[in-house]
Amino acid sequence: MNEAGCKRVSKLYNALMTGLVLALVGHRGAGDARRFVFAHFRRQHLEKFLPGLKKLGLDGLPHAVACAQYHYFSNALGGVKTEYVTESGRKAWVRYPPPRWIWQGTAICAIPRAVNEAMLHGWHGHNGVSLRNPRLGFVCTGQTVTGDPGLEGYYVEYDRDIAEHERVRFAADERMPRFDPAAAPKLESASWPAERLAKVERSYAMEYVRSLLPTMQELFGAQEAFAIVGRTARLIGMQFYEEDGATFAEWLEAIQAAQGEEVARDGDRIVQRGWKLMDGIALADPELAFRAWNALWEGALAAHDRDLTLRTTHDAGLITWRVEARPR
């Protein structure tokens, strides 16, 4: 597993998440895109937040400080630009300067405000609930999608219990204090080698795929969900495939190995044992989900050489890909 392979996986899966939201906005409307973003981030919150606080050693801090530092550290480890400022034990800021990781490139121009805000309602607004602190909320003071110079806001512990609609508030007239990297808290990861950091960044992006497949299934049913995901994945594969001098079979073997999969190649035939990416994830129709994900590699091959096709079998825990000439 090398740094370059991890970077490729991160880039592809980052693009898949962004592309899926854009596909929902374009084909099903902003309302369904908002529903997906909310459910996706709520799922991630419920799975990751409390264990992550403990793993990062933040569970003993005041709640507002712990929450802001959680976002600062976890996103930075995933390769996302982040900033952090403590104002007091009951108020701490986090900021995501541009360019935004999740709405990469020109995609940010097509993200409705309500879709972006769904992320905050799905995750940030639930922190107080998870911590059993009915006084904890999040105040958003800027959003990149509306032209602000970054997504920013602060966790605050109020003097009273807050209502559900107050868990996320918007205050355009407030601004985060200037970030001072020298004064910011540090993790031991600051001294990690580049390859280890790339592996963490890769895993961060992979978690988005682990969440988006079951979330889409639950919202739209397996048939419709995986049709949308598959169409999006094919486009992303074509758009983000990068030639590196290898044959396509060599490239596909390397990209799967970079995800931590057990994979081997014999010429133009690649065999993978299992699908670690989705281990432990319940799917109503695993085969439809697999085909949707596999469209990413089919799209990549179409960009590599339109006269080739990817023959895929998925049976008894084995995935076999064969790169073949397309029949004429």
Backbone torsions as a table, in degrees:
resi	resn	phi	psi	omega
1	MET	NA	119.4	-176.9
2	ASN	-117.9	168.8	-176.9
3	GLU	-60.7	-44.1	-178.3
4	ALA	-62.3	-41.4	178.5
5	GLY	-63.5	-42.9	178.1
6	CYS	-61.4	-40.1	-179.9
7	LYS	-64.8	-38.6	178.7
8	ARG	-63.6	-44.8	179.1
9	VAL	-60.8	-46.1	179.9
10	SER	-57.7	-45.7	-177.4
11	LYS	-64.4	-43.9	-178.7
12	LEU	-65.1	-45.5	-176.4
13	TYR	-74.8	-32.0	171.9
14	ASN	-59.7	-46.9	-179.9
15	ALA	-64.9	-35.6	179.3
16	LEU	-63.7	-42.7	178.6
17	MET	-64.2	-47.8	178.9
18	THR	-61.2	-46.2	-178.6
19	GLY	-62.4	-36.2	179.7
20	LEU	-65.0	-42.1	177.9
21	VAL	-63.1	-42.6	177.7
22	LEU	-63.3	-39.3	178.1
23	ALA	-62.5	-40.7	178.4
24	LEU	-65.9	-43.2	177.5
25	VAL	-59.2	-44.7	-174.9
26	GLY	-76.0	-34.2	-172.7
27	HIS	-106.0	-23.8	-179.7
28	ARG	-122.4	-11.4	176.8
29	GLY	101.6	161.8	-176.6
30	ALA	-62.9	-30.2	-179.1
31	GLY	-63.1	-45.7	179.0
32	ASP	-71.0	-34.4	175.9
33	ALA	-63.3	-40.9	177.8
34	ARG	-64.3	-42.5	178.1
35	ARG	-59.7	-42.6	-179.7
36	PHE	-64.9	-48.8	-178.0
37	VAL	-60.7	-43.3	177.8
38	PHE	-59.8	-51.0	-176.3
39	ALA	-65.9	-37.8	180.0
40	HIS	-62.4	-49.3	-177.6
41	PHE	-74.4	-28.5	174.9
42	ARG	-67.8	-39.9	177.0
43	ARG	-61.0	-47.2	179.6
44	GLN	-62.6	-40.4	178.8
45	HIS	-59.3	-49.2	-176.5
46	LEU	-64.6	-31.6	-179.3
47	GLU	-83.2	-34.5	-165.9
48	LYS	-110.9	-28.0	-165.8
49	PHE	-64.4	-60.1	-176.7
50	LEU	-64.3	-45.7	175.2
51	PRO	-60.5	-36.4	-179.6
52	GLY	-66.5	-40.0	176.6
53	LEU	-56.7	-44.5	-178.6
54	LYS	-68.2	-44.3	-178.3
55	LYS	-62.2	-36.0	-180.0
56	LEU	-83.5	-4.2	179.5
57	GLY	74.4	28.8	-176.4
58	LEU	-105.1	-3.9	-171.5
59	ASP	-69.4	-10.9	178.1
60	GLY	-97.3	-1.3	-178.0
61	LEU	-84.1	160.2	170.8
62	PRO	-53.8	144.5	-169.1
63	HIS	-58.1	-44.5	-178.9
64	ALA	-62.0	-42.2	180.0
65	VAL	-67.2	-45.1	-179.4
66	ALA	-60.3	-42.1	-178.2
67	CYS	-66.0	-46.1	-179.3
68	ALA	-64.7	-41.5	178.8
69	GLN	-67.0	-34.5	176.9
70	TYR	-57.4	-49.5	-179.5
71	HIS	-65.5	-39.0	-179.8
72	TYR	-61.3	-49.2	-176.7
73	PHE	-74.5	-49.3	-173.3
74	SER	-64.9	-39.5	179.2
75	ASN	-72.4	-39.0	177.9
76	ALA	-61.6	-40.2	177.9
77	LEU	-63.7	-30.1	179.1
78	GLY	-83.4	3.6	178.9
79	GLY	89.2	14.1	-179.8
80	VAL	-96.9	132.1	177.7
81	LYS	-66.2	127.2	-179.7
82	THR	-141.0	155.3	175.2
83	GLU	-134.8	158.7	-174.3
84	TYR	-149.5	140.9	175.3
85	VAL	-143.8	130.1	172.2
86	THR	-93.1	125.0	175.8
87	GLU	-96.9	-35.9	175.6
88	SER	-165.1	179.8	177.1
89	GLY	-67.0	-13.3	-178.2
90	ARG	-115.7	6.1	-179.7
91	LYS	-151.6	120.9	-179.5
92	ALA	-144.3	139.0	-173.1
93	TRP	-101.6	152.5	169.3
94	VAL	-139.7	143.8	-177.1
95	ARG	-140.8	140.1	175.7
96	TYR	-114.5	97.1	-178.8
97	PRO	-69.4	159.6	174.0
98	PRO	-71.0	153.1	1.5
99	PRO	-79.8	141.7	-179.1
100	ARG	-73.1	132.5	-179.2
101	TRP	-62.5	-46.5	-171.0
102	ILE	-75.6	-31.8	179.0
103	TRP	-108.9	62.8	-169.7
104	GLN	-66.3	150.7	174.8
105	GLY	57.5	-142.4	-177.7
106	THR	-72.0	-10.0	-178.5
107	ALA	-57.3	-29.6	-176.2
108	ILE	-60.7	-25.2	-178.4
109	CYS	-68.7	-17.2	-175.8
110	ALA	-109.1	7.6	-178.3
111	ILE	-93.4	112.9	177.7
112	PRO	-64.6	151.2	-179.7
113	ARG	-55.7	-43.7	-177.1
114	ALA	-62.6	-31.4	178.5
115	VAL	-69.7	-42.9	177.3
116	ASN	-63.9	-41.3	-178.8
117	GLU	-67.6	-25.4	178.6
118	ALA	-60.7	-31.8	176.9
119	MET	-62.5	-42.5	-179.6
120	LEU	-67.6	-41.3	177.9
121	HIS	-67.1	-36.2	-178.1
122	GLY	-70.4	-38.6	-176.6
123	TRP	-109.8	-66.8	-169.6
124	HIS	-58.8	-38.5	-177.9
125	GLY	-73.3	-9.9	-177.9
126	HIS	-101.8	-2.2	-177.8
127	ASN	-60.5	-43.2	179.6
128	GLY	-63.1	-37.4	177.9
129	VAL	-63.4	-47.4	-178.4
130	SER	-64.5	-34.9	179.9
131	LEU	-86.0	-0.8	-177.6
132	ARG	56.3	41.8	177.7
133	ASN	-121.1	97.7	-175.0
134	PRO	-73.1	0.4	179.1
135	ARG	-101.9	-3.1	-174.1
136	LEU	-92.9	129.7	177.7
137	GLY	-141.3	176.2	178.4
138	PHE	-125.1	135.5	178.4
139	VAL	-115.8	116.9	179.1
140	CYS	-89.6	125.0	-176.8
141	THR	-112.5	1.9	178.2
142	GLY	-172.6	144.8	178.6
143	GLN	-135.4	127.5	-178.6
144	THR	-60.5	-35.9	-176.3
145	VAL	-65.7	-18.0	177.9
146	THR	-99.3	4.0	178.0
147	GLY	103.0	-0.5	176.7
148	ASP	-73.0	154.5	-177.6
149	PRO	-80.2	53.4	179.2
150	GLY	128.0	158.2	170.4
151	LEU	-88.3	123.9	-178.2
152	GLU	-145.6	162.9	176.9
153	GLY	172.7	-177.7	-177.6
154	TYR	-138.7	147.2	169.3
155	TYR	-85.4	137.2	-177.9
156	VAL	-140.3	140.5	173.7
157	GLU	-103.0	113.3	-176.9
158	TYR	-76.5	172.1	178.5
159	ASP	-85.0	1.7	-176.8
160	ARG	-147.0	164.7	171.8
161	ASP	-67.1	142.4	-178.5
162	ILE	-109.4	153.4	178.3
163	ALA	-78.3	165.3	-177.6
164	GLU	-56.9	-40.5	-177.0
165	HIS	-72.2	-10.4	178.9
166	GLU	-95.0	-2.7	-177.4
167	ARG	-65.3	-30.4	170.3
168	VAL	-127.7	121.8	175.7
169	ARG	-119.7	162.6	179.2
170	PHE	-125.0	126.5	-176.4
171	ALA	-136.5	94.4	-174.7
172	ALA	-73.3	-12.7	-176.2
173	ASP	-93.4	7.5	177.4
174	GLU	-113.5	157.3	-176.3
175	ARG	-144.1	139.2	180.0
176	MET	-66.2	137.9	174.3
177	PRO	-60.0	161.5	-178.3
178	ARG	-62.2	133.5	179.6
179	PHE	-78.0	133.3	177.4
180	ASP	-118.1	100.4	-177.7
181	PRO	-55.8	-33.9	-178.6
182	ALA	-66.6	-29.1	-178.1
183	ALA	-93.4	-7.4	-176.7
184	ALA	-75.1	152.3	177.0
185	PRO	-65.9	154.6	-176.7
186	LYS	-123.4	149.5	171.0
187	LEU	-107.5	161.3	177.4
188	GLU	-63.4	-17.3	-179.3
189	SER	-63.8	-15.8	179.2
190	ALA	-59.0	-24.5	-179.0
191	SER	-104.4	6.8	-179.0
192	TRP	-69.6	148.9	174.5
193	PRO	-68.5	159.1	-175.0
194	ALA	-58.6	-37.9	-177.8
195	GLU	-65.7	-38.4	178.6
196	ARG	-68.1	-39.8	177.7
197	LEU	-64.6	-38.3	178.3
198	ALA	-64.1	-36.6	178.4
199	LYS	-65.5	-40.9	177.6
200	VAL	-65.5	-41.8	178.4
201	GLU	-61.9	-40.6	176.4
202	ARG	-60.8	-45.5	-178.9
203	SER	-64.5	-35.4	177.0
204	TYR	-58.7	-48.0	179.6
205	ALA	-68.0	-36.8	179.3
206	MET	-62.3	-33.7	179.8
207	GLU	-63.3	-28.8	177.2
208	TYR	-65.4	-38.8	178.4
209	VAL	-70.0	-40.5	177.6
210	ARG	-60.1	-30.0	178.8
211	SER	-87.7	-38.2	-171.8
212	LEU	-70.2	-33.9	-179.0
213	LEU	-64.6	-52.4	178.4
214	PRO	-67.9	-31.2	179.0
215	THR	-66.1	-45.1	177.7
216	MET	-61.1	-42.4	179.6
217	GLN	-59.4	-45.5	-177.3
218	GLU	-67.9	-33.7	-177.1
219	LEU	-79.9	-40.6	-168.6
220	PHE	-122.3	1.9	-176.4
221	GLY	82.0	150.9	-171.4
222	ALA	-60.7	-45.0	-175.5
223	GLN	-60.8	-54.3	-177.7
224	GLU	-67.9	-42.7	-177.1
225	ALA	-59.8	-49.4	-173.5
226	PHE	-79.6	-18.1	170.0
227	ALA	-66.8	-42.9	178.7
228	ILE	-66.4	-46.2	-179.5
229	VAL	-62.8	-44.0	-178.8
230	GLY	-63.4	-42.3	178.3
231	ARG	-62.3	-43.1	179.3
232	THR	-65.8	-44.3	-178.0
233	ALA	-61.0	-42.0	179.3
234	ARG	-60.6	-45.4	179.7
235	LEU	-62.8	-41.8	179.9
236	ILE	-65.8	-40.9	177.4
237	GLY	-59.2	-43.8	179.0
238	MET	-67.3	-40.7	-173.0
239	GLN	-76.4	-29.5	-171.9
240	PHE	-112.7	1.7	176.3
241	TYR	-64.9	135.8	-179.8
242	GLU	-122.0	122.8	175.5
243	GLU	-66.4	137.3	178.1
244	ASP	-135.2	17.1	179.0
245	GLY	89.2	-8.4	179.6
246	ALA	-88.7	161.2	168.6
247	THR	-68.5	164.4	-179.6
248	PHE	-65.5	-37.7	178.7
249	ALA	-61.2	-40.7	177.4
250	GLU	-64.3	-41.5	179.2
251	TRP	-63.0	-45.8	-177.8
252	LEU	-66.1	-40.3	176.3
253	GLU	-59.4	-44.8	-177.6
254	ALA	-66.4	-39.4	-176.5
255	ILE	-69.6	-35.0	177.4
256	GLN	-73.3	-41.1	177.9
257	ALA	-61.6	-35.9	179.4
258	ALA	-65.6	-19.8	176.4
259	GLN	-87.8	-0.5	-179.4
260	GLY	88.5	13.6	-179.8
261	GLU	-81.7	154.3	176.7
262	GLU	-89.1	103.8	-170.1
263	VAL	-136.0	145.8	177.9
264	ALA	-140.6	156.1	-176.9
265	ARG	-131.3	141.7	172.9
266	ASP	-132.2	96.9	-176.3
267	GLY	65.8	-120.0	179.9
268	ASP	-97.2	15.0	178.5
269	ARG	-112.6	127.0	-179.6
270	ILE	-119.7	131.4	179.7
271	VAL	-121.4	131.0	179.0
272	GLN	-123.4	130.8	177.6
273	ARG	-92.8	113.9	179.5
274	GLY	80.5	-177.6	179.8
275	TRP	-142.8	75.1	-173.8
276	LYS	-57.3	-30.7	180.0
277	LEU	-50.5	-40.3	-174.7
278	MET	-109.6	16.0	176.1
279	ASP	-56.2	130.8	176.0
280	GLY	82.6	0.4	-179.6
281	ILE	-99.1	124.3	-179.6
282	ALA	-81.0	126.2	179.3
283	LEU	-131.2	132.3	-179.0
284	ALA	-63.6	-35.5	178.8
285	ASP	-135.3	84.8	-177.5
286	PRO	-57.7	-32.9	-178.0
287	GLU	-69.7	-40.5	175.9
288	LEU	-63.8	-40.6	178.0
289	ALA	-62.2	-43.0	179.2
290	PHE	-60.5	-46.1	-178.6
291	ARG	-61.8	-38.6	178.7
292	ALA	-62.9	-46.0	178.0
293	TRP	-64.2	-40.1	-177.3
294	ASN	-65.6	-21.6	178.2
295	ALA	-62.4	-22.8	176.3
296	LEU	-60.4	-43.5	-178.4
297	TRP	-78.3	-30.6	174.5
298	GLU	-65.2	-40.7	177.0
299	GLY	-65.3	-40.2	178.4
300	ALA	-61.0	-41.7	179.3
301	LEU	-65.6	-37.4	178.5
302	ALA	-61.0	-35.0	176.9
303	ALA	-74.3	-35.6	-178.8
304	HIS	-66.9	-47.6	-178.5
305	ASP	-163.6	109.5	-175.2
306	ARG	-68.2	-11.9	179.2
307	ASP	-91.5	5.7	176.9
308	LEU	-110.5	157.0	176.4
309	THR	-133.8	155.4	-178.8
310	LEU	-108.4	108.3	177.1
311	ARG	-87.6	122.5	-173.0
312	THR	-125.0	133.8	169.3
313	THR	-124.0	143.6	-178.4
314	HIS	-137.1	101.0	-172.4
315	ASP	-155.1	140.3	174.5
316	ALA	53.2	39.8	177.0
317	GLY	79.2	3.5	179.6
318	LEU	-114.2	138.6	171.6
319	ILE	-113.6	127.6	177.7
320	THR	-124.3	127.0	174.8
321	TRP	-113.8	137.5	172.5
322	ARG	-127.0	126.9	175.4
323	VAL	-91.0	117.0	-174.2
324	GLU	-131.8	161.0	173.8
325	ALA	-69.2	138.6	178.5
326	ARG	-73.5	130.6	178.0
327	PRO	-59.0	140.4	179.1
328	ARG	-103.7	NA	NA
